[in-house]
Amino acid sequence: HFDYFNNYLYFSIEPYFFISENLVFNTQHTDPIFQALNERAAHSERPYIDGGLRETQLILHKNSIGIGLSNANMWWGSGIHNSLHMSNNTSGFNHFFLGTTSEKKVKSFGYNLKYVFSKLDKNIAEPYYTGLAGDVTYYGDQITTIGFFRSFLSGGSLTTDEISLRDAMLLPFEAFFKKNLYEDNNNEDPSDQVDQTFSLFISTLLPKHKLKLYFEIGWDDHRWDIYDFFQHPDHSATKLLGFRKYGLFNNENLIIGFEYTDLVTGRYPNRLESESTPNWYGRDVFDYYLYDGRRFTAHSGTDSDDLLFYIGYLSNENDIIISINHERHGVVNSVDLSLETDFFYVPEYKIEFKIDMRKKYQNYDIYFMYEFEYLDNLGIPIQGINPRFNRPKRKSNVFGIGFSKTIK
C-alpha cells in the first residue's frame, strides 16, 4: 500500500491478489433475503481468484475540502461493529467524492460534509448509489457530535423506473417528504422504487470520565408529510446504540464496550402489502444492498439484531480485545401467525467468541486472531415446516496471523 499526501493532492494505491478454494457448503437458506447473509459463499467460482487495485484514491484538495475518485472502503457512523448505511463489510466500490477531507474548525465547532456517487457494478441490478453525510461537533467540557446520513439506491436493471444520471446524482437534495415530491411532480404520484434510507445520530465524549456514548436512529421509506412522521416514528425504524469506557477500574489501559443494532422488521409494512417487502434494505430490485457478494451496510441484514460486548487492554506496545457477539436473523419473519398452530418459529441465531491480539516488535506490527462461531436453527423455519424438528447447527473455528511494517 502506497500513500502520498501534500497540500493539494492525496493519492493512494494498493495492488492485491486473493485466492480461495471456496469449497461448497450448505447454508440451508432458501429465502433470497437471508441468502444475502455473510454465512453463504459470496462467489460461485471454485477456486475463487481475484486481484487488482483497491484502497486507491486520487483526491485534489485545499484547506480540507477535496474532489476526486476513489474505491476505498468507507465507514459511516459511530459504531465499531455495525454501520446502518455504509460499512467495510465488503470491498470498496468506485465512487465520485466531494466534500471535506478532514474536519473543518470554526472556533469551538467543527463540521464535516461529504457527498458520494457511484454505479454499483458488482451488484446484479447495477443501480446508482448516492449518499450524503454531514455532522457538527461542539468542543467544550464534553464533546458532542450531531449528524445525519441520507443515501439512495435508484435505477438499475431490475426496476421499472427510468432515472437519468443527473436525477440520480441530485436525489439527496430532493424534498424529504413524499407530499412535496407529489406536488413537485405536477400532482402525479412519484415512483417509490427509489429507495431512501435516512438516519440521525448523536455521540458524546466525556473526557473527564473517559466515556463515549452514541445513538443512531434511521428510517427506510418516504413519509407522506411531517404529521405522518410524528404519528408513526417507529414505522420502518432501525436503531444502533453503544458506549465505550476507557480507563476501567482507574487503569488507563483497560477498555470495555457494548453495541446493539436493531434491524428487526417493524410492526407496519413500509410499502404496498402486495410487495411484502421487509424494512431496511430488504428490496430484491436492488439485490438486498449487496456489492461483490456482501452487504455494504450492517452485515446482519434485514429483520435481524446484533449485540456485541467486549473488554480489553490497550497500550502502545500490546493490545488484546476479547469479545462476545450474539446475532439473530429472521426475528419477525420466522414467526408463524397461523391460528392452526399454538407454537412459534424461532429465528436463526449466531454466537461468536473472539480474541484479537496485536503487538509491536522491532518496527513490526504483529497480530493474532481466534474466533469460535456457533450457529443454530440454520435456515429459518418457514410456513409449513414443523419447527419441532431439530434445525441444522454449525460450528467453526477461525485463526488468523499476520504482520505489517510501515516505511516512511
KESEVO-529079 format. One line per 10 residues: number of its first residue (from 1); their letters; for each residue x, y, z of N, C-alpha, C. Coordinates in steps of 0.2 Angstrom, whole numbers, plus 5000, padded with zeros to 4 digits. Example, Ala and Ser with C-alpha at 12.3 -4.5 7.8 and 13.67 -1.06 7.14 Angstrom:
// residues 2
1 = AS = 5066,4972,5039,5062,4978,5039,5066,4984,5039; 5064,4989,5035,5068,4995,5036,5064,5000,5039
//
This chain:
// residues 408
1 = HFDYFNNYLY = 5004,4994,5000,5000,5000,5000,5004,5006,5000; 5003,5011,4996,5007,5017,4995,5003,5023,4996; 5005,5028,5000,5001,5034,5001,5006,5040,4999; 5003,5045,4996,5006,5051,4995,5001,5057,4997; 5004,5062,5001,4999,5067,5003,5003,5074,5003; 5001,5079,5000,5004,5086,5001,4998,5091,5002; 4999,5097,5001,4994,5102,5002,4989,5102,4997; 4990,5099,4991,4985,5099,4986,4982,5093,4983; 4986,5087,4985,4985,5081,4982,4985,5075,4987; 4980,5071,4987,4981,5065,4990,4980,5059,4986
11 = FSIEPYFFIS = 4985,5054,4986,4985,5049,4981,4987,5042,4985; 4983,5037,4984,4984,5030,4987,4983,5025,4982; 4987,5019,4983,4986,5014,4978,4988,5007,4982; 4984,5002,4981,4985,4996,4985,4984,4990,4980; 4989,4987,4976,4988,4981,4972,4987,4975,4977; 4983,4970,4975,4981,4965,4979,4980,4958,4975; 4981,4953,4978,4979,4946,4975,4976,4942,4980; 4971,4938,4978,4967,4934,4983,4965,4928,4980; 4966,4922,4983,4964,4916,4981,4961,4912,4987; 4955,4908,4985,4952,4904,4990,4950,4898,4986
21 = ENLVFNTQHT = 4950,4892,4990,4947,4886,4987,4939,4887,4986; 4936,4891,4991,4929,4892,4990,4925,4886,4990; 4926,4881,4994,4923,4875,4994,4915,4875,4995; 4912,4870,4993,4905,4870,4993,4902,4869,5000; 4897,4872,5003,4894,4871,5009,4887,4873,5009; 4883,4870,5013,4875,4871,5013,4874,4876,5018; 4871,4882,5016,4869,4887,5020,4862,4886,5023; 4858,4881,5020,4851,4880,5022,4846,4885,5021; 4848,4890,5018,4843,4896,5016,4840,4895,5010; 4834,4896,5009,4830,4896,5003,4827,4903,5001
31 = DPIFQALNER = 4826,4907,5006,4824,4914,5005,4829,4918,5003; 4829,4922,4997,4834,4926,4995,4836,4932,4999; 4832,4934,5004,4834,4939,5008,4839,4937,5013; 4838,4930,5015,4843,4928,5020,4849,4924,5017; 4848,4923,5010,4854,4921,5007,4859,4926,5006; 4857,4932,5007,4862,4938,5007,4866,4939,5013; 4865,4934,5018,4869,4935,5024,4877,4933,5023; 4881,4934,5028,4888,4933,5027,4889,4925,5027; 4884,4921,5030,4885,4914,5031,4885,4910,5024; 4885,4913,5019,4885,4910,5012,4891,4912,5008
41 = AAHSERPYID = 4892,4908,5003,4898,4909,4999,4896,4915,4995; 4901,4920,4994,4900,4926,4991,4900,4925,4983; 4904,4920,4981,4906,4919,4974,4905,4912,4972; 4903,4911,4966,4902,4904,4964,4908,4901,4961; 4913,4904,4959,4919,4902,4956,4923,4897,4961; 4925,4892,4959,4929,4887,4963,4935,4885,4959; 4941,4886,4961,4943,4891,4966,4941,4898,4964; 4941,4903,4969,4939,4910,4968,4946,4913,4968; 4947,4917,4962,4954,4921,4962,4952,4928,4960; 4955,4933,4963,4953,4940,4962,4960,4944,4963
51 = GGLRETQLIL = 4960,4949,4959,4966,4954,4960,4965,4960,4957; 4969,4965,4958,4968,4972,4955,4970,4977,4960; 4967,4983,4960,4969,4988,4964,4963,4990,4969; 4964,4991,4975,4959,4993,4980,4962,4998,4984; 4958,5001,4988,4960,5007,4993,4964,5012,4989; 4962,5013,4983,4965,5018,4978,4961,5024,4977; 4964,5030,4978,4961,5036,4978,4965,5042,4974; 4962,5046,4971,4965,5052,4968,4961,5058,4970; 4963,5062,4975,4959,5067,4978,4963,5074,4977; 4960,5079,4974,4963,5086,4974,4959,5089,4980
61 = HKNSIGIGLS = 4963,5093,4984,4961,5096,4990,4964,5102,4991; 4961,5106,4995,4964,5113,4998,4960,5115,5004; 4963,5116,5009,4960,5118,5015,4955,5113,5018; 4956,5107,5017,4952,5101,5020,4946,5100,5016; 4946,5103,5010,4940,5102,5005,4943,5099,4999; 4940,5093,4997,4943,5089,4991,4937,5087,4986; 4940,5085,4980,4936,5082,4975,4940,5077,4971; 4937,5071,4970,4941,5066,4966,4937,5059,4965; 4941,5054,4964,4939,5047,4963,4942,5043,4968; 4938,5037,4969,4941,5033,4975,4937,5026,4974
71 = NANMWWGSGI = 4940,5021,4976,4937,5014,4978,4939,5012,4985; 4941,5017,4989,4942,5015,4996,4936,5013,5000; 4937,5009,5005,4931,5007,5009,4929,5013,5013; 4923,5014,5015,4920,5019,5019,4916,5016,5025; 4916,5020,5030,4913,5018,5036,4909,5025,5039; 4902,5024,5039,4898,5030,5041,4895,5028,5048; 4896,5032,5053,4893,5031,5059,4898,5030,5065; 4895,5030,5071,4899,5030,5077,4901,5023,5079; 4897,5018,5077,4898,5011,5079,4905,5008,5077; 4907,5003,5080,4913,5000,5078,4912,4992,5075
81 = HNSLHMSNNT = 4906,4990,5076,4904,4983,5074,4899,4984,5068; 4895,4988,5068,4890,4989,5063,4889,4996,5061; 4887,4997,5055,4885,5004,5052,4879,5003,5048; 4874,5007,5049,4867,5007,5046,4868,5008,5039; 4872,5013,5037,4872,5015,5030,4878,5012,5026; 4884,5013,5029,4890,5011,5025,4895,5008,5029; 4897,5002,5028,4902,4999,5032,4907,4995,5027; 4913,4993,5030,4918,4989,5026,4917,4982,5026; 4910,4980,5027,4909,4973,5027,4911,4969,5020; 4911,4973,5015,4913,4971,5008,4918,4975,5005
91 = SGFNHFFLGT = 4920,4974,4999,4926,4978,4996,4923,4985,4994; 4928,4989,4994,4926,4996,4992,4924,4997,4985; 4919,5001,4983,4917,5002,4976,4919,5009,4973; 4920,5009,4966,4922,5015,4963,4916,5020,4964; 4919,5026,4966,4914,5032,4968,4917,5039,4967; 4913,5043,4965,4915,5050,4965,4914,5053,4972; 4919,5057,4974,4919,5060,4981,4920,5068,4980; 4916,5071,4984,4916,5079,4985,4914,5080,4992; 4919,5084,4995,4917,5086,5002,4923,5087,5006; 4923,5087,5013,4928,5088,5017,4933,5082,5018
101 = TSEKKVKSFG = 4939,5083,5018,4944,5078,5018,4946,5077,5026; 4945,5082,5030,4946,5081,5037,4941,5087,5040; 4940,5087,5046,4936,5091,5050,4938,5098,5049; 4933,5102,5047,4934,5110,5047,4932,5113,5054; 4936,5117,5056,4935,5120,5063,4933,5128,5062; 4928,5129,5066,4926,5136,5067,4925,5138,5074; 4930,5141,5077,4930,5142,5085,4929,5136,5088; 4924,5135,5092,4923,5129,5096,4919,5124,5093; 4918,5125,5086,4914,5120,5082,4918,5117,5077; 4916,5111,5075,4919,5108,5069,4914,5104,5065
111 = YNLKYVFSKL = 4915,5104,5058,4910,5101,5054,4913,5097,5048; 4909,5092,5046,4911,5088,5040,4905,5087,5036; 4906,5087,5029,4900,5086,5024,4903,5082,5018; 4900,5077,5017,4903,5073,5011,4897,5070,5007; 4899,5070,5000,4894,5068,4995,4898,5062,4991; 4894,5057,4990,4897,5051,4986,4892,5049,4981; 4895,5047,4975,4890,5044,4969,4894,5039,4966; 4890,5033,4964,4893,5028,4961,4888,5024,4957; 4890,5020,4952,4886,5015,4949,4889,5008,4951; 4885,5004,4955,4887,4998,4958,4888,4993,4953
121 = DKNIAEPYYT = 4894,4992,4950,4894,4987,4945,4894,4980,4948; 4896,4978,4954,4896,4972,4957,4890,4970,4961; 4884,4972,4958,4878,4971,4960,4874,4969,4955; 4869,4964,4955,4866,4961,4950,4862,4966,4946; 4859,4971,4950,4854,4976,4947,4858,4982,4944; 4865,4983,4946,4869,4988,4944,4865,4995,4945; 4863,4997,4951,4859,5003,4952,4864,5009,4954; 4862,5015,4954,4865,5020,4956,4865,5021,4964; 4871,5022,4967,4871,5024,4974,4873,5031,4975; 4869,5035,4979,4870,5042,4980,4870,5043,4988
131 = GLAGDVTYYG = 4875,5046,4991,4875,5047,4998,4877,5054,5000; 4874,5056,5005,4876,5062,5008,4877,5062,5016; 4882,5064,5019,4884,5063,5026,4886,5070,5029; 4884,5072,5034,4886,5078,5037,4885,5078,5045; 4890,5082,5048,4889,5082,5056,4892,5088,5058; 4890,5090,5064,4893,5096,5068,4895,5094,5075; 4901,5096,5077,4904,5094,5083,4905,5101,5088; 4903,5101,5094,4904,5106,5099,4910,5103,5103; 4915,5107,5104,4921,5106,5108,4920,5110,5115; 4918,5107,5120,4918,5110,5127,4920,5105,5132
141 = DQITTIGFFR = 4917,5106,5138,4919,5101,5143,4918,5094,5141; 4912,5093,5137,4911,5087,5134,4910,5088,5126; 4912,5083,5122,4912,5084,5115,4906,5081,5112; 4902,5084,5109,4896,5082,5107,4895,5083,5099; 4893,5077,5096,4893,5077,5088,4886,5075,5086; 4882,5079,5082,4876,5078,5079,4876,5078,5072; 4873,5073,5069,4874,5072,5062,4869,5068,5058; 4869,5067,5052,4864,5064,5048,4868,5060,5042; 4864,5055,5040,4866,5051,5034,4860,5050,5030; 4860,5052,5023,4855,5051,5018,4858,5047,5012
151 = SFLSGGSLTT = 4855,5041,5011,4858,5038,5005,4852,5035,5001; 4853,5034,4994,4848,5032,4989,4851,5026,4985; 4847,5021,4983,4848,5017,4978,4843,5018,4972; 4844,5019,4966,4840,5021,4961,4842,5017,4954; 4837,5017,4950,4838,5014,4943,4840,5007,4944; 4844,5005,4939,4846,4998,4938,4842,4993,4934; 4844,4987,4932,4841,4983,4928,4835,4980,4930; 4833,4980,4937,4828,4976,4940,4822,4980,4941; 4822,4987,4940,4817,4991,4942,4813,4993,4935; 4807,4995,4936,4803,4998,4930,4804,5006,4930
161 = DEISLRDAML = 4808,5008,4934,4810,5016,4934,4815,5017,4929; 4814,5023,4926,4819,5026,4922,4822,5032,4925; 4828,5033,4927,4831,5039,4930,4837,5041,4927; 4838,5047,4925,4844,5049,4922,4850,5050,4927; 4856,5050,4924,4862,5051,4928,4861,5057,4933; 4859,5063,4930,4858,5069,4933,4853,5068,4939; 4848,5065,4938,4842,5065,4943,4845,5060,4949; 4848,5055,4947,4851,5051,4952,4856,5054,4956; 4860,5058,4953,4865,5062,4957,4862,5067,4962; 4856,5070,4960,4853,5075,4964,4848,5072,4969
171 = LPFEAFFKKN = 4847,5066,4970,4842,5063,4975,4843,5066,4982; 4849,5066,4985,4850,5068,4992,4847,5075,4993; 4846,5079,4988,4844,5086,4988,4837,5087,4987; 4833,5082,4985,4826,5082,4984,4822,5083,4990; 4816,5085,4990,4812,5085,4996,4812,5079,5000; 4811,5080,5006,4811,5074,5011,4805,5070,5011; 4799,5074,5011,4793,5070,5012,4789,5069,5005; 4786,5064,5004,4783,5062,4998,4777,5067,4995; 4774,5070,5000,4769,5075,4998,4772,5081,4994; 4778,5083,4996,4782,5088,4992,4784,5085,4985
181 = LYEDNNNEDP = 4786,5079,4985,4788,5076,4978,4782,5076,4974; 4776,5074,4977,4770,5074,4973,4768,5080,4970; 4769,5086,4974,4767,5092,4972,4772,5095,4967; 4778,5093,4968,4784,5095,4963,4783,5091,4956; 4779,5085,4956,4778,5081,4950,4772,5082,4947; 4769,5089,4948,4763,5091,4945,4757,5086,4947; 4757,5085,4954,4752,5081,4957,4751,5074,4954; 4756,5071,4951,4757,5064,4949,4761,5060,4954; 4759,5054,4955,4762,5050,4960,4769,5049,4958; 4774,5051,4962,4781,5049,4960,4783,5042,4962
191 = SDQVDQTFSL = 4787,5039,4958,4789,5032,4959,4792,5031,4966; 4790,5025,4969,4793,5024,4975,4798,5018,4975; 4800,5017,4969,4806,5012,4968,4812,5015,4970; 4813,5021,4970,4819,5024,4973,4819,5023,4981; 4825,5020,4983,4825,5018,4990,4829,5023,4994; 4826,5026,4998,4829,5031,5003,4830,5028,5010; 4836,5029,5012,4837,5027,5019,4840,5034,5022; 4838,5035,5028,4840,5042,5032,4840,5040,5039; 4845,5043,5042,4846,5042,5049,4849,5048,5052; 4848,5049,5059,4851,5054,5063,4855,5051,5069
201 = FISTLLPKHK = 4860,5054,5070,4864,5051,5076,4867,5057,5080; 4869,5055,5086,4872,5059,5091,4877,5055,5095; 4883,5058,5096,4888,5055,5100,4891,5060,5105; 4892,5057,5111,4895,5062,5116,4901,5059,5119; 4907,5063,5120,4913,5060,5123,4914,5064,5129; 4914,5061,5135,4915,5064,5141,4923,5063,5143; 4927,5068,5142,4934,5066,5143,4936,5065,5150; 4932,5069,5155,4934,5068,5162,4933,5061,5164; 4927,5058,5161,4926,5051,5163,4928,5046,5158; 4932,5048,5153,4934,5043,5148,4929,5039,5145
211 = LKLYFEIGWD = 4923,5042,5143,4917,5038,5141,4914,5041,5135; 4912,5037,5130,4909,5039,5124,4902,5035,5124; 4897,5039,5122,4890,5036,5121,4888,5038,5114; 4884,5034,5111,4882,5036,5104,4875,5032,5103; 4871,5035,5099,4865,5033,5097,4863,5035,5090; 4860,5031,5086,4858,5032,5079,4851,5029,5078; 4847,5033,5074,4840,5030,5073,4839,5032,5065; 4837,5027,5062,4836,5028,5054,4829,5025,5052; 4827,5027,5046,4821,5026,5043,4822,5024,5036; 4818,5019,5033,4819,5017,5026,4812,5017,5022
221 = DHRWDIYDFF = 4810,5023,5021,4804,5024,5017,4803,5032,5016; 4799,5034,5012,4797,5041,5011,4791,5042,5015; 4791,5046,5020,4785,5048,5023,4781,5053,5019; 4774,5053,5020,4770,5057,5016,4771,5064,5018; 4771,5066,5025,4772,5073,5027,4775,5072,5034; 4776,5078,5037,4778,5079,5044,4774,5075,5049; 4767,5076,5048,4762,5073,5053,4763,5065,5053; 4763,5062,5047,4764,5055,5046,4770,5053,5050; 4776,5057,5049,4782,5055,5053,4781,5055,5060; 4778,5060,5063,4777,5060,5070,4772,5055,5073
231 = QHPDHSATKL = 4767,5054,5069,4762,5049,5071,4764,5042,5071; 4769,5040,5067,4772,5033,5067,4780,5034,5066; 4783,5036,5072,4790,5037,5071,4794,5030,5071; 4790,5025,5073,4793,5018,5074,4792,5014,5067; 4788,5017,5062,4787,5014,5056,4794,5013,5052; 4796,5007,5051,4802,5006,5047,4808,5008,5051; 4808,5009,5057,4814,5012,5061,4819,5007,5063; 4825,5009,5063,4831,5005,5065,4835,5009,5070; 4838,5005,5074,4842,5009,5079,4849,5006,5080; 4854,5010,5082,4860,5007,5084,4862,5012,5090
241 = LGFRKYGLFN = 4865,5008,5095,4867,5012,5101,4873,5008,5104; 4877,5012,5108,4883,5009,5112,4886,5014,5116; 4892,5011,5119,4896,5015,5123,4903,5012,5123; 4908,5016,5124,4915,5014,5126,4917,5017,5132; 4920,5013,5136,4923,5016,5143,4930,5014,5143; 4935,5020,5143,4942,5019,5144,4944,5020,5151; 4950,5017,5153,4952,5018,5160,4948,5015,5165; 4945,5009,5163,4941,5005,5168,4945,5003,5174; 4941,5004,5180,4944,5002,5186,4951,5007,5188; 4950,5013,5185,4956,5018,5186,4963,5015,5183
251 = NENLIIGFEY = 4962,5010,5178,4968,5008,5174,4967,5011,5167; 4972,5015,5165,4971,5019,5159,4972,5014,5153; 4974,5008,5154,4975,5003,5148,4968,4999,5147; 4964,4999,5152,4958,4994,5151,4952,4998,5148; 4949,4994,5143,4943,4997,5140,4937,4991,5140; 4931,4994,5140,4925,4990,5140,4920,4993,5135; 4916,4989,5132,4911,4992,5127,4905,4988,5126; 4900,4991,5123,4894,4987,5121,4891,4991,5115; 4888,4987,5111,4885,4990,5105,4879,4985,5103; 4873,4988,5101,4867,4984,5100,4864,4988,5093
261 = TDLVTGRYPN = 4863,4983,5088,4860,4986,5082,4853,4982,5081; 4848,4986,5080,4841,4983,5080,4838,4985,5073; 4838,4979,5068,4836,4980,5062,4829,4976,5061; 4826,4974,5066,4820,4970,5066,4815,4973,5062; 4811,4969,5058,4806,4972,5054,4801,4975,5059; 4798,4981,5057,4793,4985,5061,4787,4982,5061; 4782,4985,5065,4775,4982,5065,4771,4984,5060; 4773,4989,5055,4769,4991,5050,4773,4990,5043; 4770,4987,5038,4773,4987,5032,4775,4994,5029; 4781,4994,5026,4783,5001,5024,4781,5002,5017
271 = RLESESTPNW = 4778,4997,5013,4776,4998,5006,4770,4994,5005; 4768,4994,4999,4762,4990,4997,4762,4983,5000; 4757,4981,5003,4756,4974,5005,4758,4969,5000; 4756,4970,4994,4757,4965,4988,4765,4964,4987; 4769,4969,4989,4776,4968,4988,4779,4964,4994; 4776,4964,5000,4778,4960,5005,4786,4961,5007; 4788,4968,5007,4795,4969,5007,4797,4971,5014; 4801,4967,5017,4804,4969,5024,4807,4976,5024; 4808,4979,5030,4811,4985,5031,4819,4985,5030; 4822,4991,5029,4829,4992,5029,4833,4987,5025
281 = YGRDVFDYYL = 4834,4990,5019,4837,4987,5013,4835,4979,5012; 4829,4978,5011,4826,4971,5010,4823,4971,5003; 4825,4975,4999,4822,4975,4992,4826,4971,4987; 4822,4967,4984,4825,4962,4979,4827,4966,4972; 4824,4972,4971,4826,4975,4965,4832,4979,4965; 4835,4979,4971,4842,4982,4972,4847,4976,4975; 4845,4970,4974,4849,4964,4976,4851,4965,4984; 4846,4967,4988,4847,4967,4995,4853,4971,4997; 4855,4976,4994,4861,4980,4996,4867,4976,4995; 4868,4972,4991,4874,4968,4990,4879,4971,4986
291 = YDGRRFTAHS = 4885,4971,4987,4891,4973,4982,4896,4968,4983; 4898,4965,4978,4903,4960,4977,4902,4954,4982; 4895,4952,4983,4893,4946,4986,4892,4948,4994; 4893,4954,4996,4892,4955,5003,4888,4962,5004; 4884,4963,5009,4881,4969,5011,4886,4974,5012; 4885,4980,5009,4889,4986,5011,4886,4990,5017; 4881,4988,5020,4878,4991,5026,4879,4986,5032; 4875,4986,5037,4875,4982,5043,4875,4974,5040; 4880,4971,5043,4881,4964,5040,4876,4959,5042; 4872,4960,5047,4867,4955,5050,4861,4955,5045
301 = GTDSDDLLFY = 4860,4961,5042,4855,4961,5036,4848,4962,5039; 4843,4961,5034,4836,4963,5036,4833,4958,5041; 4828,4961,5045,4825,4958,5051,4830,4954,5055; 4834,4958,5058,4839,4955,5062,4841,4960,5068; 4844,4957,5073,4848,4961,5078,4854,4958,5080; 4859,4963,5083,4866,4961,5083,4868,4964,5090; 4871,4960,5095,4873,4963,5101,4881,4961,5102; 4885,4966,5104,4892,4965,5105,4894,4967,5111; 4898,4963,5115,4901,4965,5121,4908,4964,5121; 4912,4969,5123,4920,4967,5123,4923,4971,5129
311 = IGYLSNENDI = 4929,4968,5130,4933,4970,5135,4940,4969,5133; 4945,4974,5135,4952,4973,5133,4957,4977,5136; 4963,4976,5134,4969,4980,5136,4972,4983,5130; 4973,4990,5131,4976,4994,5125,4983,4998,5128; 4988,4997,5124,4994,5001,5126,4998,5002,5119; 5003,5006,5120,5007,5007,5114,5011,5001,5111; 5012,4996,5115,5016,4990,5113,5011,4984,5112; 5006,4983,5116,5002,4977,5116,4994,4979,5116; 4990,4976,5112,4983,4976,5113,4980,4969,5113; 4975,4968,5117,4971,4962,5117,4964,4964,5118
321 = IISINHERHG = 4959,4962,5114,4952,4963,5114,4949,4956,5114; 4944,4955,5119,4940,4949,5120,4933,4951,5119; 4929,4948,5114,4923,4950,5113,4918,4944,5112; 4912,4945,5114,4906,4940,5113,4901,4944,5109; 4898,4940,5104,4893,4943,5099,4887,4938,5099; 4881,4941,5099,4875,4937,5098,4871,4940,5093; 4869,4937,5087,4866,4939,5081,4860,4935,5080; 4855,4938,5078,4849,4934,5076,4846,4936,5069; 4844,4931,5065,4841,4933,5059,4834,4930,5058; 4830,4934,5055,4823,4932,5054,4819,4932,5061
331 = VVNSVDLSLE = 4820,4938,5064,4817,4938,5071,4809,4939,5070; 4806,4942,5066,4799,4943,5065,4797,4938,5059; 4801,4938,5054,4798,4933,5048,4798,4926,5050; 4801,4924,5055,4801,4917,5057,4795,4915,5061; 4791,4920,5063,4785,4919,5067,4779,4916,5063; 4776,4911,5065,4770,4908,5062,4764,4911,5065; 4760,4915,5062,4754,4918,5065,4748,4914,5063; 4749,4908,5061,4743,4904,5059,4739,4902,5065; 4732,4902,5064,4728,4900,5070,4728,4893,5071; 4730,4889,5066,4730,4882,5067,4736,4879,5071
341 = TDFFYVPEYK = 4740,4883,5073,4746,4881,5077,4746,4885,5084; 4749,4882,5089,4750,4886,5095,4757,4887,5097; 4762,4886,5092,4769,4887,5094,4771,4892,5089; 4777,4895,5090,4780,4900,5085,4787,4897,5083; 4789,4900,5077,4796,4898,5075,4801,4902,5078; 4807,4899,5079,4812,4903,5082,4817,4906,5077; 4820,4911,5078,4825,4914,5072,4831,4910,5072; 4835,4911,5067,4842,4908,5067,4846,4913,5071; 4851,4910,5075,4855,4914,5079,4862,4912,5079; 4866,4916,5080,4874,4915,5080,4877,4918,5086
351 = IEFKIDMRKK = 4882,4914,5089,4886,4917,5094,4893,4916,5092; 4897,4921,5094,4904,4922,5092,4908,4924,5098; 4913,4920,5099,4918,4922,5104,4925,4923,5100; 4928,4929,5102,4934,4931,5098,4939,4934,5102; 4945,4933,5101,4951,4936,5104,4955,4939,5098; 4957,4945,5099,4961,4949,5094,4967,4952,5098; 4973,4950,5096,4979,4952,5099,4984,4955,5094; 4987,4961,5096,4991,4965,5092,4997,4967,5096; 5003,4966,5093,5009,4968,5097,5014,4971,5092; 5018,4976,5095,5023,4980,5091,5030,4976,5093
361 = YQNYDIYFMY = 5034,4974,5088,5040,4971,5089,5045,4973,5084; 5050,4976,5086,5056,4978,5081,5053,4981,5075; 5049,4987,5076,5046,4990,5070,5041,4987,5066; 5039,4981,5068,5033,4977,5065,5027,4977,5070; 5021,4977,5066,5015,4976,5070,5013,4969,5068; 5012,4965,5073,5011,4958,5073,5004,4957,5076; 4999,4953,5072,4993,4952,5075,4991,4945,5075; 4987,4943,5080,4984,4936,5080,4977,4936,5082; 4973,4932,5078,4965,4932,5079,4963,4925,5080; 4958,4924,5085,4955,4917,5085,4947,4919,5086
371 = EFEYLDNLGI = 4943,4915,5082,4936,4916,5083,4933,4909,5083; 4928,4908,5088,4924,4902,5088,4917,4905,5086; 4914,4901,5082,4907,4903,5079,4902,4897,5080; 4896,4898,5083,4891,4893,5083,4885,4896,5081; 4882,4892,5076,4875,4894,5073,4870,4889,5074; 4864,4891,5076,4859,4886,5077,4852,4888,5074; 4848,4883,5072,4842,4885,5069,4843,4887,5062; 4848,4885,5059,4850,4887,5052,4845,4886,5047; 4844,4891,5043,4839,4891,5038,4832,4894,5039; 4831,4896,5045,4825,4900,5047,4818,4896,5045
381 = PIQGINPRFN = 4815,4892,5050,4809,4889,5048,4804,4893,5044; 4800,4890,5039,4795,4894,5036,4788,4891,5036; 4783,4894,5034,4777,4891,5034,4776,4884,5032; 4773,4880,5035,4773,4873,5033,4778,4868,5035; 4783,4871,5038,4789,4866,5041,4788,4866,5048; 4787,4860,5051,4786,4860,5058,4793,4862,5062; 4793,4867,5066,4799,4869,5070,4801,4864,5075; 4796,4859,5077,4798,4854,5082,4804,4849,5079; 4805,4849,5073,4810,4845,5070,4817,4849,5072; 4822,4846,5074,4828,4850,5075,4831,4853,5069
391 = RPKRKSNVFG = 4833,4859,5069,4836,4863,5064,4843,4862,5064; 4846,4862,5058,4854,4861,5057,4858,4866,5062; 4863,4864,5064,4868,4868,5068,4875,4868,5064; 4879,4873,5066,4886,4873,5063,4890,4876,5068; 4896,4873,5068,4902,4876,5072,4908,4877,5068; 4912,4883,5069,4918,4884,5066,4923,4887,5070; 4929,4886,5068,4935,4889,5071,4939,4893,5066; 4941,4899,5068,4944,4903,5063,4951,4906,5066; 4956,4905,5063,4963,4908,5065,4966,4913,5060; 4969,4918,5063,4972,4922,5058,4978,4925,5061
401 = IGFSKTIK = 4984,4926,5057,4990,4928,5060,4993,4932,5054; 4997,4938,5056,5000,4942,5051,5004,4947,5054; 5007,4951,5049,5012,4957,5052,5012,4962,5046; 5013,4968,5049,5014,4974,5044,5020,4978,5046; 5023,4981,5041,5028,4986,5043,5028,4992,5039; 5028,4998,5042,5027,5004,5038,5034,5007,5037; 5035,5009,5031,5041,5013,5029,5039,5020,5027; 5042,5025,5030,5040,5032,5028,5046,5035,5024
//
